[in-house]
C-alpha cells in the first residue's frame, strides 16, 4: 500500500505508549493497533485531528506516500 502510517515513529518521539495514546484520544487500543500496523483502510478526519492534537504533530508527520514503483 502506498500510504505509510508513521504512528509508531511519532509515539517513540513523544515517548508515549499506544495505551497512553488510546486513553488520551479515546480510541480503542485494537483500532489504534490496526492503524499503527498499517492495516487500516481509512481514517476519519476527527480521528486524525485527535491524534495530531495528542501527539502535537501535523497530519504529514503521521502519513507518508510512497510510490509503489519506488524500490525503497
C-alpha positions as CSV (number, residue, x, y, z in Angstrom):
1,X,0.0,0.0,0.0
2,X,1.5,3.4,-1.0
3,X,0.3,5.2,2.2
4,X,2.6,4.5,5.1
5,X,1.4,5.3,8.7
6,X,4.2,6.6,10.9
7,X,2.3,6.4,14.2
8,X,5.0,4.2,15.8
9,X,7.6,6.9,14.9
10,X,5.6,9.7,16.5
11,X,4.9,7.6,19.6
12,X,8.6,7.0,20.0
13,X,9.4,10.6,19.5
14,X,6.9,11.6,22.2
15,X,7.9,8.7,24.5
16,X,4.3,7.6,24.7
17,X,2.8,4.2,24.6
18,X,-0.1,3.1,22.5
19,X,-2.2,2.5,25.6
20,X,-1.5,6.1,26.8
21,X,-2.5,7.5,23.4
22,X,-5.6,5.3,23.4
23,X,-6.7,6.9,26.7
24,X,-5.9,10.4,25.6
25,X,-7.8,10.3,22.2
26,X,-10.5,7.9,23.5
27,X,-9.9,5.4,20.7
28,X,-9.8,1.7,21.4
29,X,-6.4,0.0,21.6
30,X,-7.3,-2.5,18.9
31,X,-8.3,0.3,16.5
32,X,-5.1,2.2,17.2
33,X,-3.1,-1.0,16.7
34,X,-4.7,-1.6,13.3
35,X,-3.7,2.0,12.4
36,X,-0.2,1.6,13.7
37,X,0.4,-1.6,11.8
38,X,-0.8,0.0,8.5
39,X,-3.7,-2.4,8.2
40,X,-6.3,0.4,8.3
41,X,-8.2,1.1,5.1
42,X,-9.4,4.6,6.1
43,X,-9.2,7.2,8.8
44,X,-11.7,9.8,9.8
45,X,-10.6,13.5,9.9
46,X,-11.8,13.6,13.5
47,X,-9.5,10.7,14.4
48,X,-6.6,12.4,12.6
49,X,-7.4,15.6,14.5
50,X,-7.4,13.9,17.8
51,X,-4.1,12.1,17.1
52,X,-2.4,15.3,15.9
53,X,-3.6,17.1,19.0
54,X,-2.4,14.4,21.4
55,X,0.9,14.0,19.6
56,X,1.4,17.7,18.9
57,X,2.1,17.0,15.2
58,X,0.8,17.6,11.7
59,X,-1.1,15.0,9.6
60,X,2.0,14.8,7.3
61,X,4.0,13.6,10.3
62,X,1.7,10.6,10.6
63,X,1.1,9.8,6.9
64,X,3.6,9.3,4.1
65,X,3.1,8.5,0.5
66,X,5.5,6.0,-1.1
67,X,5.2,5.3,-4.8
68,X,4.8,1.5,-5.3
69,X,7.3,1.6,-8.2
70,X,9.9,3.0,-5.8
71,X,12.2,0.2,-4.7
72,X,12.7,1.8,-1.2
